[in-house]
Amino acid sequence: MRDGKSKSGLRGVARLCAVQTMYAADMENVDPEKLAEKSSSRPEICITEDESLFEMDHEFYDRLLRIAVENLVAVDAVVLKNLAGNWRFDRLSPLMKSVLRLGVTELLYLLDVPRNVILNEYIEISKAFFDKPEVAFVNGLLDSVLKGAPE
């Protein structure tokens, strides 16, 4: 790994970039089938106005987005099934949908990563964007999916 960055660290950046890509596509009403085309081959994470980050696991990023798009209807159904109480899918913000969609995608389809790692990664990503109640919401929903997912 370059500059001492671990594979998991580069995957964490890829996850964050995937969330940003999915969110941007949703905000711009891009057809999910065109999501891969919409995202550049060198996506970046904007840290500040003057600083961005390009180094990540690009292969993992591409794989995660492709699998999420291919299974979007099934993933959305799992999110909907695991929503608590009176929550409706259409009531979720585009950013929340992006975090949940990618987290559920990993939990159900990317079985080469330990599930507790996936859960922790998306909790950390949600902390970057949301306050405690929303972070707890992400944690609860993904934990519910995790408990119901086949081994």
DOPA-452693 format. One line per field, with one value per atom (N, C-alpha, C): chain; residue in three letters; x, y, z; atom name. Coordinates in steps of 0.2 Angstrom, whole numbers, plus 5000, padded with zeros to 4 digits. Atoms other than C-alpha are relative to their C-alpha. Layout:
<pts>
c: A/...
r: Ala/...
x: X/...
y: Y/...
z: Z/...
a: CA/...
</pts>
This chain:
<pts>
c: A/A/A/A/A/A/A/A/A/A/A/A/A/A/A/A/A/A/A/A/A/A/A/A/A/A/A/A/A/A/A/A/A/A/A/A/A/A/A/A/A/A/A/A/A/A/A/A/A/A/A/A/A/A/A/A/A/A/A/A/A/A/A/A/A/A/A/A/A/A/A/A/A/A/A/A/A/A/A/A/A/A/A/A/A/A/A/A/A/A/A/A/A/A/A/A/A/A/A/A/A/A/A/A/A/A/A/A/A/A/A/A/A/A/A/A/A/A/A/A/A/A/A/A/A/A/A/A/A/A/A/A/A/A/A/A/A/A/A/A/A/A/A/A/A/A/A/A/A/A/A/A/A/A/A/A/A/A/A/A/A/A/A/A/A/A/A/A/A/A/A/A/A/A/A/A/A/A/A/A/A/A/A/A/A/A/A/A/A/A/A/A/A/A/A/A/A/A/A/A/A/A/A/A/A/A/A/A/A/A/A/A/A/A/A/A/A/A/A/A/A/A/A/A/A/A/A/A/A/A/A/A/A/A/A/A/A/A/A/A/A/A/A/A/A/A/A/A/A/A/A/A/A/A/A/A/A/A/A/A/A/A/A/A/A/A/A/A/A/A/A/A/A/A/A/A/A/A/A/A/A/A/A/A/A/A/A/A/A/A/A/A/A/A/A/A/A/A/A/A/A/A/A/A/A/A/A/A/A/A/A/A/A/A/A/A/A/A/A/A/A/A/A/A/A/A/A/A/A/A/A/A/A/A/A/A/A/A/A/A/A/A/A/A/A/A/A/A/A/A/A/A/A/A/A/A/A/A/A/A/A/A/A/A/A/A/A/A/A/A/A/A/A/A/A/A/A/A/A/A/A/A/A/A/A/A/A/A/A/A/A/A/A/A/A/A/A/A/A/A/A/A/A/A/A/A/A/A/A/A/A/A/A/A/A/A/A/A/A/A/A/A/A/A/A/A/A/A/A/A/A/A/A/A/A/A/A/A/A/A/A/A/A/A/A/A/A/A/A/A/A/A/A
r: Met/Met/Met/Arg/Arg/Arg/Asp/Asp/Asp/Gly/Gly/Gly/Lys/Lys/Lys/Ser/Ser/Ser/Lys/Lys/Lys/Ser/Ser/Ser/Gly/Gly/Gly/Leu/Leu/Leu/Arg/Arg/Arg/Gly/Gly/Gly/Val/Val/Val/Ala/Ala/Ala/Arg/Arg/Arg/Leu/Leu/Leu/Cys/Cys/Cys/Ala/Ala/Ala/Val/Val/Val/Gln/Gln/Gln/Thr/Thr/Thr/Met/Met/Met/Tyr/Tyr/Tyr/Ala/Ala/Ala/Ala/Ala/Ala/Asp/Asp/Asp/Met/Met/Met/Glu/Glu/Glu/Asn/Asn/Asn/Val/Val/Val/Asp/Asp/Asp/Pro/Pro/Pro/Glu/Glu/Glu/Lys/Lys/Lys/Leu/Leu/Leu/Ala/Ala/Ala/Glu/Glu/Glu/Lys/Lys/Lys/Ser/Ser/Ser/Ser/Ser/Ser/Ser/Ser/Ser/Arg/Arg/Arg/Pro/Pro/Pro/Glu/Glu/Glu/Ile/Ile/Ile/Cys/Cys/Cys/Ile/Ile/Ile/Thr/Thr/Thr/Glu/Glu/Glu/Asp/Asp/Asp/Glu/Glu/Glu/Ser/Ser/Ser/Leu/Leu/Leu/Phe/Phe/Phe/Glu/Glu/Glu/Met/Met/Met/Asp/Asp/Asp/His/His/His/Glu/Glu/Glu/Phe/Phe/Phe/Tyr/Tyr/Tyr/Asp/Asp/Asp/Arg/Arg/Arg/Leu/Leu/Leu/Leu/Leu/Leu/Arg/Arg/Arg/Ile/Ile/Ile/Ala/Ala/Ala/Val/Val/Val/Glu/Glu/Glu/Asn/Asn/Asn/Leu/Leu/Leu/Val/Val/Val/Ala/Ala/Ala/Val/Val/Val/Asp/Asp/Asp/Ala/Ala/Ala/Val/Val/Val/Val/Val/Val/Leu/Leu/Leu/Lys/Lys/Lys/Asn/Asn/Asn/Leu/Leu/Leu/Ala/Ala/Ala/Gly/Gly/Gly/Asn/Asn/Asn/Trp/Trp/Trp/Arg/Arg/Arg/Phe/Phe/Phe/Asp/Asp/Asp/Arg/Arg/Arg/Leu/Leu/Leu/Ser/Ser/Ser/Pro/Pro/Pro/Leu/Leu/Leu/Met/Met/Met/Lys/Lys/Lys/Ser/Ser/Ser/Val/Val/Val/Leu/Leu/Leu/Arg/Arg/Arg/Leu/Leu/Leu/Gly/Gly/Gly/Val/Val/Val/Thr/Thr/Thr/Glu/Glu/Glu/Leu/Leu/Leu/Leu/Leu/Leu/Tyr/Tyr/Tyr/Leu/Leu/Leu/Leu/Leu/Leu/Asp/Asp/Asp/Val/Val/Val/Pro/Pro/Pro/Arg/Arg/Arg/Asn/Asn/Asn/Val/Val/Val/Ile/Ile/Ile/Leu/Leu/Leu/Asn/Asn/Asn/Glu/Glu/Glu/Tyr/Tyr/Tyr/Ile/Ile/Ile/Glu/Glu/Glu/Ile/Ile/Ile/Ser/Ser/Ser/Lys/Lys/Lys/Ala/Ala/Ala/Phe/Phe/Phe/Phe/Phe/Phe/Asp/Asp/Asp/Lys/Lys/Lys/Pro/Pro/Pro/Glu/Glu/Glu/Val/Val/Val/Ala/Ala/Ala/Phe/Phe/Phe/Val/Val/Val/Asn/Asn/Asn/Gly/Gly/Gly/Leu/Leu/Leu/Leu/Leu/Leu/Asp/Asp/Asp/Ser/Ser/Ser/Val/Val/Val/Leu/Leu/Leu/Lys/Lys/Lys/Gly/Gly/Gly/Ala/Ala/Ala/Pro/Pro/Pro/Glu/Glu/Glu
x: 5004/5000/5004/4996/5006/4999/5000/5011/4997/5002/5007/4992/5007/4988/4998/5002/4980/4994/5005/4968/4993/5006/4954/4999/5000/4958/4998/5002/4957/4993/5007/4941/4995/5004/4934/4999/5000/4938/4995/5004/4930/4992/5007/4914/4997/5002/4913/4999/5000/4916/4994/5006/4902/4994/5006/4890/4999/5001/4894/4998/5002/4892/4993/5007/4875/4996/5004/4869/5000/4999/4875/4995/5004/4866/4992/5007/4850/4998/5002/4850/5000/5000/4853/4995/5005/4839/5004/4997/4852/4997/5002/4845/5005/4995/4853/5004/4996/4858/5006/4995/4868/5005/4996/4876/5008/4993/4893/5002/4998/4894/5001/5000/4890/5007/4994/4904/5007/4993/4922/5004/4996/4935/5005/4995/4945/4995/5004/4931/5005/4996/4937/4995/5004/4931/5003/4998/4931/5000/4999/4938/4999/5002/4938/5000/5000/4937/5006/4993/4956/5003/4997/4959/4995/5004/4953/5004/4997/4957/4998/5002/4959/5002/4997/4968/4995/5005/4956/5001/5000/4953/4994/5005/4945/4997/5003/4942/4994/5006/4931/4995/5005/4922/4996/5003/4918/4995/5004/4912/4994/5005/4902/4994/5006/4892/4997/5003/4890/4995/5005/4882/4994/5005/4872/4994/5005/4864/4997/5003/4861/4995/5005/4852/4996/5003/4844/4993/5007/4826/5000/5000/4830/5003/4997/4841/4995/5005/4827/4995/5005/4815/5002/4998/4826/5001/5000/4828/4993/5007/4809/4998/5002/4807/5002/4997/4818/4999/5001/4812/4995/5004/4805/4994/5006/4788/4997/5004/4780/5005/4996/4795/4998/5001/4793/5006/4994/4806/5001/5000/4801/5001/4999/4803/5007/4993/4822/5003/4996/4834/5004/4995/4844/5006/4994/4859/4999/5001/4852/4998/5002/4845/5007/4994/4863/5004/4996/4871/4997/5003/4858/5000/5000/4858/5007/4993/4877/5001/4999/4877/4997/5003/4864/5003/4997/4872/5006/4994/4888/4998/5001/4880/4997/5003/4870/5004/4997/4881/5008/4993/4899/5003/4999/4903/5007/4993/4922/5002/4999/4921/4997/5004/4917/4994/5006/4900/5000/4999/4904/5005/4996/4917/4996/5005/4904/4996/5005/4892/5004/4996/4906/5002/4998/4911/4994/5005/4894/4997/5002/4891/5005/4995/4907/4999/5002/4902/4994/5006/4885/5002/4998/4894/5003/4997/4902/4995/5005/4885/4994/5006/4872/5002/4999/4869/4998/5001/4867/4993/5006/4849/5000/4999/4852/5005/4995/4868/4997/5003/4858/4995/5004/4845/5003/4996/4858/5002/4998/4865/4995/5006/4848/4998/5002/4843/5005/4995/4859/5001/4999/4860/4994/5006/4842/5001/4998/4848/5005/4995/4863/4997/5003/4853/4995/5005/4841/5004/4997/4854/5003/4998/4859/5008/4992/4877/5004
y: 4994/5000/5006/4994/5017/5004/4996/5029/4997/5004/5016/5000/5001/5016/4993/5007/5000/4999/5002/4991/5002/4998/4994/5007/4992/5013/5002/4998/5014/4998/5002/5004/5005/4995/5016/5007/4994/5031/4998/5002/5021/5000/5000/5018/5008/4993/5037/5003/4998/5041/4997/5003/5029/5003/4997/5037/5007/4993/5054/4999/5001/5047/4999/5002/5039/5006/4994/5055/5005/4995/5066/4998/5002/5055/5001/4999/5055/5007/4993/5074/5003/4998/5076/4996/5004/5063/4996/5004/5052/4993/5007/5035/4995/5004/5022/4996/5004/5012/5004/4996/5027/5002/4998/5029/4999/5002/5020/5005/4996/5031/5007/4993/5047/5001/4999/5043/4999/5000/5047/4994/5005/5034/5002/4997/5045/5004/4996/5051/5003/4997/5062/5002/4998/5066/5007/4993/5085/5001/4999/5088/5007/4993/5107/5003/4997/5119/4999/5000/5118/4993/5006/5100/4994/5005/5084/4993/5007/5065/4996/5004/5054/4992/5006/5039/4996/5004/5025/4993/5006/5007/5000/4998/5011/4993/5007/4992/4999/5001/4991/5005/4995/5007/4998/5002/5002/4994/5006/4985/5001/4998/4992/5004/4997/5004/4996/5005/4991/4995/5004/4979/5003/4996/4992/5002/4998/4998/4993/5006/4980/4997/5002/4976/5005/4994/4993/4998/5002/4986/4996/5005/4972/5004/4997/4983/5005/4996/4996/4997/5004/4983/4998/5002/4977/5006/4994/4995/5001/4999/4997/4995/5005/4981/5001/4999/4986/5007/4993/5004/4999/5000/5006/5004/4996/5012/5003/4997/5025/5003/4998/5028/4997/5002/5028/5001/4999/5026/5007/4993/5042/5006/4995/5051/5001/4999/5048/5005/4995/5061/4996/5003/5057/4998/5002/5056/4994/5006/5044/4994/5006/5033/4998/5002/5033/4996/5003/5028/4993/5007/5014/4995/5004/5008/4996/5003/5005/4996/5004/4998/4993/5007/4985/4996/5004/4981/4996/5004/4977/4994/5005/4967/4994/5005/4957/4997/5003/4955/5000/5000/4958/4997/5004/4944/4999/5001/4945/5005/4995/4959/4998/5002/4955/5005/4996/4961/5005/4995/4970/5006/4994/4980/5004/4996/4985/5004/4997/4990/5006/4994/5001/5005/4995/5009/5004/4996/5015/5004/4996/5021/5006/4995/5031/5005/4995/5038/5004/4996/5043/5005/4995/5052/5007/4995/5063/5005/4996/5069/5001/4999/5067/5001/5000/5070/4994/5006/5057/4996/5003/5053/4996/5003/5049/4995/5006/5039/4994/5005/5029/4996/5003/5026/4996/5004/5020/4994/5006/5009/4995/5004/5002/4996/5003/4999/4994/5004/4991/4994/5006/4980/4996/5004/4974/4996/5004/4969/4995/5005/4961/4994/5006/4950/4996/5004/4945/4997/5002/4942/4993/5007/4924/5000/5000/4919/4999
z: 5000/5000/5000/5000/4996/5006/4994/5010/5006/4994/5023/5001/4999/5020/4999/5000/5023/4995/5004/5012/5002/4997/5024/5000/5001/5024/4993/5007/5005/4999/5002/5005/5004/4997/5018/4996/5004/5007/4994/5006/4992/5002/4997/5003/5000/5000/5006/4994/5007/4988/4997/5003/4983/5003/4997/4995/4997/5003/4988/4992/5007/4970/4999/5000/4974/5002/4997/4983/4994/5006/4968/4994/5005/4956/5001/4998/4966/5000/5000/4968/4993/5007/4949/4996/5003/4945/4994/5005/4936/5001/5000/4931/5003/4997/4942/4995/5005/4927/4997/5003/4921/5006/4995/4938/4999/5001/4934/4994/5005/4918/5003/4997/4929/5004/4996/4941/4996/5004/4934/5003/4998/4934/5006/4995/4946/5005/4995/4959/5005/4994/4973/5005/4994/4990/5002/4998/4994/5007/4993/5011/5002/4999/5010/4993/5007/4996/4997/5003/4993/5001/4999/4998/4998/5002/4990/5001/4999/4991/4994/5006/4976/5002/4999/4984/5004/4997/4987/4996/5003/4982/4994/5006/4964/4998/5002/4961/5004/4995/4977/4998/5001/4973/4994/5006/4955/5002/4998/4962/5004/4995/4976/4996/5003/4965/4995/5005/4951/5003/4997/4963/5003/4997/4972/4994/5005/4955/4997/5002/4949/5004/4995/4965/5003/4997/4968/5003/4998/4969/5006/4995/4980/5007/4995/4991/5003/4997/4993/5003/4997/4997/5007/4993/5012/5004/4996/5018/5002/4998/5017/5005/4996/5026/5007/4994/5040/5003/4997/5043/5006/4994/5060/5000/4999/5065/4994/5005/5054/4994/5005/5043/4993/5007/5024/4996/5004/5011/4997/5004/5002/5005/4994/5019/5001/4999/5019/4996/5004/5013/4995/5005/4997/5003/4997/5008/5004/4996/5020/4996/5005/5006/4997/5003/4999/5005/4995/5015/5001/4999/5018/4995/5005/5001/4999/5001/5000/5006/4994/5018/4999/5001/5014/4994/5006/4997/5003/4998/5006/5005/4995/5020/4996/5004/5007/4995/5007/4992/5000/5000/4997/5006/4994/5008/5002/4998/5008/5005/4995/5021/5006/4994/5039/5001/5000/5042/5006/4994/5059/4997/5003/5049/4995/5004/5036/5004/4996/5050/5003/4997/5059/4994/5005/5042/4998/5002/5038/5006/4994/5056/5000/5000/5054/4994/5006/5037/5002/4998/5044/5005/4995/5058/4997/5004/5045/4997/5003/5039/5004/4996/5052/5008/4993/5070/5004/4996/5084/4998/5001/5081/4993/5007/5062/5000/4999/5066/5003/4997/5078/4995/5005/5064/4995/5005/5052/5004/4996/5066/5001/4999/5070/4994/5006/5052/4997/5002/5047/5004/4995/5063/4999/5001/5059/4994/5006/5041/5002/4998/5048/5004/4996/5060/4996/5005/5046/4994/5006/5033/5001/5000/5029/5001/4999/5035/4994
a: N/CA/C/N/CA/C/N/CA/C/N/CA/C/N/CA/C/N/CA/C/N/CA/C/N/CA/C/N/CA/C/N/CA/C/N/CA/C/N/CA/C/N/CA/C/N/CA/C/N/CA/C/N/CA/C/N/CA/C/N/CA/C/N/CA/C/N/CA/C/N/CA/C/N/CA/C/N/CA/C/N/CA/C/N/CA/C/N/CA/C/N/CA/C/N/CA/C/N/CA/C/N/CA/C/N/CA/C/N/CA/C/N/CA/C/N/CA/C/N/CA/C/N/CA/C/N/CA/C/N/CA/C/N/CA/C/N/CA/C/N/CA/C/N/CA/C/N/CA/C/N/CA/C/N/CA/C/N/CA/C/N/CA/C/N/CA/C/N/CA/C/N/CA/C/N/CA/C/N/CA/C/N/CA/C/N/CA/C/N/CA/C/N/CA/C/N/CA/C/N/CA/C/N/CA/C/N/CA/C/N/CA/C/N/CA/C/N/CA/C/N/CA/C/N/CA/C/N/CA/C/N/CA/C/N/CA/C/N/CA/C/N/CA/C/N/CA/C/N/CA/C/N/CA/C/N/CA/C/N/CA/C/N/CA/C/N/CA/C/N/CA/C/N/CA/C/N/CA/C/N/CA/C/N/CA/C/N/CA/C/N/CA/C/N/CA/C/N/CA/C/N/CA/C/N/CA/C/N/CA/C/N/CA/C/N/CA/C/N/CA/C/N/CA/C/N/CA/C/N/CA/C/N/CA/C/N/CA/C/N/CA/C/N/CA/C/N/CA/C/N/CA/C/N/CA/C/N/CA/C/N/CA/C/N/CA/C/N/CA/C/N/CA/C/N/CA/C/N/CA/C/N/CA/C/N/CA/C/N/CA/C/N/CA/C/N/CA/C/N/CA/C/N/CA/C/N/CA/C/N/CA/C/N/CA/C/N/CA/C/N/CA/C/N/CA/C/N/CA/C/N/CA/C/N/CA/C/N/CA/C/N/CA/C/N/CA/C/N/CA/C/N/CA/C/N/CA/C/N/CA/C/N/CA/C/N/CA/C/N/CA/C/N/CA/C/N/CA/C/N/CA/C/N/CA/C/N/CA/C/N/CA/C/N/CA/C/N/CA/C/N/CA/C/N/CA/C/N/CA/C/N/CA/C/N/CA/C/N/CA/C/N/CA/C/N/CA/C
</pts>
